[in-house]
Amino acid sequence: MEVKKKQILFVAQYPEKVSPGQRFRFELYKPLLESNGFSITTHSFLQQRGYHIIHKQGFFLSKVWEVLKGYSRRILLLFTIHRYDFIFLQREAAPLGPPIFEWLYSRVFKKKLIYDFDDAIWMEHISEHNSMARGFKNVNKVKKICSWAYRVSCGNQYLCNYARKYATQVQYNPTCVDTDNRHNILANHDVDKVTIGWTGSFSTLKYFEQILPVLRRLQQQYDFNVKIICNQRPDFELSNLQYVEWTEQNEVAELATCNIGLMPLTKDEWSEGKCGFKLIQYLALEIPAVSTPVGVNALIVEDGVNGFLCNDDNEWYNAIEKLMQDAALRKSFGKAGRQKIIQQYSLQSNAANFLAFFN
């Protein structure tokens, strides 16, 4: 007799294969789950058109229409919710208003709700292109959803500590990469001209802009490239700037052409909630990292082992200069960094931990 497969519903904000938060927090594990006897369905709030315009300037009526369609899709989903054994909710079921869908999933339909987040989403943090939504956001719903959840999945211990105030079953679930099959291209450090890299969404370029004075100062003394891999072109001026439009197909190969990876951040509560994914990507490809020592960044980057931690412009300047001038140091840091990712932030190291959500 064939054993009936358990059904998992992933409730997500965006379509598949576009959002790093989704791709590396649950999409990465779909083959693993399927090989362990689970059947997977993903239901996104926004479809492709909505995703492509939601963080752009303007398009107000189109955004309203896409959000209304998202709510309609969520309502229709309720008619099939009985099919699923587990619901894995990434961040929120709907972007505005109270957690009605989450309450229905867990309290009315009695489903095992696994609630996942990788940012300090209980804090107000609105895109400047969607400031009108500020009055409709409900950040207080996070603690309610935590209290209703079967299990809570958090990307770092800072987030776990928040969730434990409201939930009894909280599980640390780091953001990971597949070091065997995808993040497996290693940086070449035997180059005549160093490339400094940064990757991320347009909304986080504001952090990169913090170190523009440092890079401009370095460019007065050294000849190097700066590569930005992003979903929109940056609007600042910088010599030898190479912009590469991010795609799922090119992200690893383009990043692997870099020799130093940067992750500047502000020192605040929102940054404490970040999960250091840029650093994880850099180190997986044997790219030494230079970072602000805030939150999990100070755990991923071991100062003087796989990168440098910097508190001010002079420290940033000295760290980048040192790595630019020393290929052997870049290689040493890179190898140490990749080993750390394999051991602590890889799909392979986290597989059993992720499967444990569904028992």
C-alpha positions as CSV (number, residue, x, y, z in Angstrom):
1,M,0.0,0.0,0.0
2,E,1.4,3.4,-1.0
3,V,1.9,5.7,2.0
4,K,0.1,9.0,1.5
5,K,2.6,11.9,1.3
6,K,2.3,14.7,3.9
7,Q,1.4,18.0,2.4
8,I,3.3,21.2,3.1
9,L,2.0,24.6,2.0
10,F,4.6,27.4,1.8
11,V,2.8,30.7,2.2
12,A,5.1,33.4,0.8
13,Q,5.1,37.1,-0.2
14,Y,6.7,36.8,-3.6
15,P,6.8,34.4,-6.6
16,E,9.4,31.6,-6.5
17,K,13.1,32.2,-7.5
18,V,13.1,36.0,-7.0
19,S,13.4,36.8,-3.3
20,P,16.6,35.8,-1.4
21,G,14.7,35.5,1.8
22,Q,12.4,32.9,0.2
23,R,15.0,31.2,-2.0
24,F,17.5,30.5,0.7
25,R,15.1,30.0,3.7
26,F,12.7,27.5,2.2
27,E,12.9,27.1,-1.6
28,L,16.4,25.7,-1.1
29,Y,15.0,22.8,0.9
30,K,12.3,21.6,-1.5
31,P,14.3,18.7,-3.0
32,L,15.3,17.6,0.5
33,L,11.6,17.6,1.6
34,E,10.4,15.8,-1.5
35,S,13.1,13.1,-1.1
36,N,11.8,12.6,2.5
37,G,8.3,12.0,1.4
38,F,6.7,15.4,1.5
39,S,4.6,17.0,-1.2
40,I,5.2,20.8,-1.6
41,T,2.9,23.6,-2.7
42,T,3.9,27.3,-2.8
43,H,1.3,30.1,-2.7
44,S,2.6,33.7,-3.1
45,F,0.7,36.9,-2.3
46,L,2.2,38.8,-5.2
47,Q,2.6,37.4,-8.7
48,Q,5.4,38.3,-11.1
49,R,4.0,41.7,-12.2
50,G,3.3,42.7,-8.6
51,Y,6.8,41.7,-7.5
52,H,8.4,43.8,-10.3
53,I,6.6,47.0,-9.4
54,I,6.0,46.9,-5.7
55,H,9.3,48.5,-4.7
56,K,9.5,50.9,-7.6
57,Q,8.7,54.6,-7.5
58,G,5.1,55.4,-8.7
59,F,2.7,52.8,-10.2
60,F,0.2,53.6,-7.4
61,L,-2.9,52.2,-9.0
62,S,-1.1,49.2,-10.3
63,K,0.2,48.5,-6.9
64,V,-3.3,48.8,-5.4
65,W,-4.6,46.4,-8.0
66,E,-1.8,43.8,-7.4
67,V,-2.4,44.0,-3.6
68,L,-6.1,43.5,-4.1
69,K,-5.4,40.5,-6.3
70,G,-3.1,39.1,-3.6
71,Y,-5.9,39.3,-1.0
72,S,-8.3,37.6,-3.4
73,R,-5.8,34.8,-3.9
74,R,-5.4,34.4,-0.1
75,I,-9.2,34.2,0.3
76,L,-9.5,31.5,-2.4
77,L,-6.7,29.6,-0.8
78,L,-8.8,29.1,2.3
79,F,-11.1,26.7,0.4
80,T,-8.2,24.3,-0.1
81,I,-6.4,24.8,3.2
82,H,-7.8,21.5,4.6
83,R,-5.5,19.5,2.3
84,Y,-2.3,20.5,4.1
85,D,-0.6,19.0,7.1
86,F,1.8,21.9,7.6
87,I,1.8,25.5,6.7
88,F,5.2,27.2,6.5
89,L,4.6,31.0,6.7
90,Q,7.4,33.2,5.6
91,R,7.1,36.6,7.4
92,E,3.3,37.3,6.8
93,A,0.3,36.1,4.9
94,A,-0.7,39.6,3.8
95,P,1.2,42.9,4.0
96,L,-1.4,45.1,5.5
97,G,-3.9,44.9,8.4
98,P,-4.4,42.4,11.2
99,P,-3.2,38.7,11.0
100,I,-6.6,37.3,10.0
101,F,-5.3,34.6,7.7
102,E,-2.7,33.4,10.2
103,W,-5.5,33.2,12.9
104,L,-7.7,31.2,10.5
105,Y,-4.8,28.8,9.6
106,S,-3.9,28.1,13.2
107,R,-7.1,28.6,15.2
108,V,-9.9,27.8,12.9
109,F,-8.4,25.2,10.6
110,K,-6.1,23.9,13.3
111,K,-3.1,23.6,11.0
112,K,0.5,23.2,12.2
113,L,1.8,26.7,11.4
114,I,5.6,27.1,11.1
115,Y,6.3,30.8,11.3
116,D,9.6,31.9,9.7
117,F,11.3,35.3,9.7
118,D,14.8,36.6,9.1
119,D,14.5,40.3,10.0
120,A,13.3,42.3,13.0
121,I,9.9,42.5,11.4
122,W,8.2,43.6,14.6
123,M,9.8,47.0,14.0
124,E,8.3,49.5,11.6
125,H,10.4,49.4,8.4
126,I,8.7,50.7,5.2
127,S,10.2,51.1,1.8
128,E,10.5,54.8,0.8
129,H,8.6,54.0,-2.4
130,N,5.6,52.7,-0.4
131,S,5.4,55.2,2.4
132,M,1.6,55.5,2.0
133,A,1.3,51.9,3.4
134,R,2.8,53.0,6.7
135,G,-0.6,53.6,8.3
136,F,-1.9,50.2,7.3
137,K,1.0,48.1,8.5
138,N,0.5,46.1,11.6
139,V,3.9,45.2,13.2
140,N,2.2,44.1,16.4
141,K,0.9,41.0,14.6
142,V,4.3,39.4,14.8
143,K,4.0,38.5,18.5
144,K,0.4,37.2,18.0
145,I,1.5,34.9,15.1
146,C,4.4,33.7,17.3
147,S,2.0,32.7,20.0
148,W,-0.3,30.8,17.6
149,A,2.5,29.0,15.8
150,Y,3.3,25.3,16.1
151,R,6.9,26.2,15.7
152,V,8.8,29.5,15.0
153,S,11.8,29.5,12.7
154,C,14.3,32.4,13.2
155,G,17.4,33.3,11.2
156,N,19.6,34.3,14.2
157,Q,19.5,34.3,18.0
158,Y,18.5,37.9,18.3
159,L,15.3,37.0,16.5
160,C,14.9,33.8,18.5
161,N,15.1,35.7,21.8
162,Y,12.3,38.0,20.6
163,A,10.1,35.0,19.5
164,R,10.7,33.2,22.8
165,K,8.8,35.9,24.6
166,Y,5.6,34.7,22.9
167,A,6.2,31.1,21.7
168,T,7.4,27.9,23.4
169,Q,8.8,26.1,20.3
170,V,11.4,28.4,18.7
171,Q,14.1,27.0,16.5
172,Y,17.2,28.7,15.2
173,N,17.3,28.2,11.4
174,P,20.2,30.0,9.8
175,T,20.0,31.3,6.2
176,C,22.0,28.8,4.2
177,V,23.5,28.1,0.7
178,D,24.1,24.9,-1.2
179,T,27.9,24.7,-1.1
180,D,27.9,21.5,-3.2
181,N,25.7,22.3,-6.2
182,R,25.4,26.1,-6.4
183,H,27.7,28.2,-4.3
184,N,30.6,26.1,-5.4
185,I,32.5,28.5,-7.8
186,L,35.7,29.7,-6.0
187,A,37.1,33.2,-6.4
188,N,40.4,33.6,-8.3
189,H,42.7,35.8,-6.3
190,D,45.7,35.7,-8.7
191,V,44.6,38.8,-10.6
192,D,46.3,42.0,-11.7
193,K,43.4,44.2,-10.7
194,V,41.3,43.5,-7.6
195,T,37.5,43.7,-7.8
196,I,35.6,44.7,-4.6
197,G,32.0,43.4,-4.6
198,W,28.7,44.1,-3.0
199,T,25.4,42.3,-3.7
200,G,21.9,43.0,-2.5
201,S,18.6,44.7,-3.3
202,F,18.2,48.3,-4.2
203,S,16.6,49.1,-0.9
204,T,19.8,48.2,1.0
205,L,22.2,50.2,-1.2
206,K,21.9,52.9,1.4
207,Y,24.3,50.9,3.6
208,F,26.8,50.6,0.8
209,E,26.7,54.4,0.4
210,Q,28.1,54.8,3.9
211,I,31.6,53.6,2.7
212,L,31.7,55.6,-0.6
213,P,34.1,58.1,1.0
214,V,36.4,55.3,1.9
215,L,36.3,53.8,-1.6
216,R,36.9,57.2,-3.2
217,R,39.8,57.8,-0.9
218,L,41.3,54.4,-1.8
219,Q,40.8,55.2,-5.5
220,Q,43.2,58.1,-5.1
221,Q,46.0,55.6,-4.3
222,Y,45.0,52.3,-6.0
223,D,43.4,51.1,-9.3
224,F,40.6,48.6,-8.6
225,N,37.1,47.8,-9.7
226,V,33.9,48.0,-7.7
227,K,31.1,45.6,-8.8
228,I,27.5,46.1,-7.6
229,I,25.2,43.2,-8.2
230,C,21.7,44.5,-7.7
231,N,18.1,44.6,-9.0
232,Q,18.4,48.3,-9.9
233,R,21.3,50.5,-11.0
234,P,22.8,52.6,-8.2
235,D,22.4,56.4,-8.6
236,F,25.7,57.4,-7.1
237,E,29.0,58.2,-8.9
238,L,32.1,56.1,-8.4
239,S,35.1,55.4,-10.6
240,N,35.5,52.0,-12.1
241,L,32.0,51.0,-11.0
242,Q,30.6,47.9,-12.7
243,Y,26.9,47.4,-12.4
244,V,25.5,44.0,-13.0
245,E,21.7,43.5,-13.0
246,W,21.0,40.6,-10.6
247,T,19.4,37.4,-12.0
248,E,19.1,34.0,-10.4
249,Q,21.2,32.6,-13.3
250,N,24.1,35.0,-12.9
251,E,24.3,35.7,-9.2
252,V,26.9,33.1,-8.3
253,A,29.2,33.4,-11.3
254,E,29.2,37.2,-11.2
255,L,29.9,37.3,-7.5
256,A,32.8,34.8,-7.9
257,T,34.7,37.3,-10.0
258,C,35.1,39.5,-6.8
259,N,38.1,39.4,-4.5
260,I,36.8,41.2,-1.5
261,G,33.1,41.3,-0.3
262,L,31.7,44.3,1.6
263,M,28.8,44.4,4.1
264,P,28.5,47.8,5.9
265,L,25.5,48.3,8.2
266,T,24.3,50.9,10.6
267,K,24.5,49.9,14.3
268,D,20.8,49.8,15.3
269,E,18.1,47.3,16.3
270,W,17.0,46.7,12.7
271,S,20.5,45.6,11.7
272,E,20.7,43.4,14.8
273,G,18.0,41.4,13.2
274,K,19.8,40.8,9.9
275,C,21.1,37.4,9.1
276,G,24.4,38.2,7.3
277,F,23.4,36.6,4.0
278,K,25.9,38.7,2.0
279,L,28.7,37.4,4.2
280,I,27.5,33.9,3.8
281,Q,27.6,34.2,0.0
282,Y,31.0,35.8,0.0
283,L,32.7,33.3,2.2
284,A,31.1,30.3,0.4
285,L,32.9,31.4,-2.7
286,E,36.2,32.0,-0.8
287,I,35.8,35.8,-1.0
288,P,37.1,37.4,2.3
289,A,34.6,39.7,3.8
290,V,34.8,43.2,5.4
291,S,31.9,44.0,7.6
292,T,30.4,46.2,10.3
293,P,30.4,44.2,13.6
294,V,26.7,44.3,14.3
295,G,24.5,41.4,15.1
296,V,25.3,38.1,13.5
297,N,27.9,39.7,11.3
298,A,30.3,39.5,14.2
299,L,29.7,35.8,14.4
300,I,30.1,35.0,10.7
301,V,33.2,37.1,10.2
302,E,36.1,36.1,12.5
303,D,38.3,39.2,12.5
304,G,41.7,38.3,11.1
305,V,40.7,34.8,10.1
306,N,38.2,35.0,7.3
307,G,37.8,38.8,7.1
308,F,37.8,42.0,9.0
309,L,35.3,43.8,11.2
310,C,35.4,47.6,11.0
311,N,33.9,50.3,13.2
312,D,35.0,53.5,11.4
313,D,36.3,54.8,8.1
314,N,39.9,54.4,9.0
315,E,39.4,50.7,9.9
316,W,37.5,50.2,6.6
317,Y,40.3,51.8,4.7
318,N,43.0,49.8,6.3
319,A,41.1,46.5,6.0
320,I,40.4,46.9,2.3
321,E,43.9,48.2,1.6
322,K,45.5,45.2,3.4
323,L,43.4,42.7,1.4
324,M,43.9,44.5,-1.9
325,Q,47.7,44.3,-1.5
326,D,48.0,40.7,-0.4
327,A,46.7,37.9,-2.6
328,A,48.0,35.2,-0.2
329,L,46.0,36.8,2.6
330,R,42.8,36.8,0.5
331,K,43.4,33.1,-0.3
332,S,43.9,32.2,3.3
333,F,40.9,34.2,4.5
334,G,38.8,32.8,1.6
335,K,39.6,29.1,2.5
336,A,38.8,29.7,6.1
337,G,35.6,31.4,5.3
338,R,34.3,28.6,3.0
339,Q,35.1,26.0,5.6
340,K,33.0,28.0,8.1
341,I,30.1,28.2,5.7
342,I,30.2,24.5,4.9
343,Q,30.2,23.6,8.6
344,Q,27.6,26.1,9.9
345,Y,25.6,27.8,7.0
346,S,25.2,25.2,4.3
347,L,22.2,23.3,3.2
348,Q,24.1,20.1,4.0
349,S,24.9,21.1,7.6
350,N,21.3,22.4,8.2
351,A,19.3,19.6,6.5
352,A,18.4,17.7,9.7
353,N,17.5,20.9,11.5
354,F,15.1,22.0,8.8
355,L,13.4,18.6,8.5
356,A,12.8,18.7,12.3
357,F,10.1,21.5,11.7
358,F,7.9,18.9,10.1
359,N,7.4,16.2,12.7
